[in-house]
Amino acid sequence: MNNQMKEPIHHKTTVSRQQMITTLRRYGIDDEDLLATLREVPRHRFVPENIIHQAYADKALPIREEQTVSQPLIVALMTQAMRLCGSERILEIGTGSGYQAAILSRLCAAVYTVERHPALSQQACSIFEELGYRNIRTKVADGTLGWGGYAPYDGIVVTAGSPKIPDPLVEQLKVGGRMVIPVGDEFAQELTVAEKTDSGVVTQKIGGCRFVKLIGQEAWPE
């Protein structure tokens, strides 16, 4: 696991980081490196000041541009499903608040994250810089097209719901790599793990979820 800047627990929160970890363990999150990372990364830095007291509650929280920072359990499930060992280069689609990218960055070699809203990308960049997370690259673009300049990737995490798995993302995934993506309609999706093999893509559903829509050329129209 990569080193990171330590930050004291925020005393305005009504649920502590340790309470959050206890909840995640109860729901079957058992990767100790992941749990340590979730305990250390300051989620309160990625939520609006007016709801900072809810930062460690196991719930999605609203941010700018009608987006959300995902529920800690969903972040944990998606990250655990990637089966990271520390050397991977990961593409994230949907930077949002930056929280998922921050978690990934502590558990792999490099994160490349794409966001379609410039204001969200800029804000996330500022937080990464303040926290000393140096292995995250950001880009403002249509995330459904991926980020071809650094492909292929060992893994891809998509943090918005899509009607299908976008073909460009499959193309940019290494053989043997894994993608975690919510797939379904605009109201409910199945969290899906797609593994790329020499003969195609093998998928596994790991649970129901509800994300904001993935907007772009290869998913939902704006």
Buried (B, 14 or more C-beta within 10 A) or exposed (E): BEEBEEBEEBEEBEBBBEBBBEBBEEEEBEBEBBBBBBBBBBBBBBBBEEBBBBBBBBEBBEBEEEBBBBBBBBBBBBBBBBEBEEEBBBBBBBBBBBBBBBBBBBBBBBBBBBBBBEEBBEBBBEBBEEBEBEBBBBBBBBBBBBBEEBBBBBBBBBBBBBBEBBEBBBEBBBEEBBBBBBBBEBEEBBBBBBBBEEEEEEBEEBEEBBBBBBBBEBBBEE
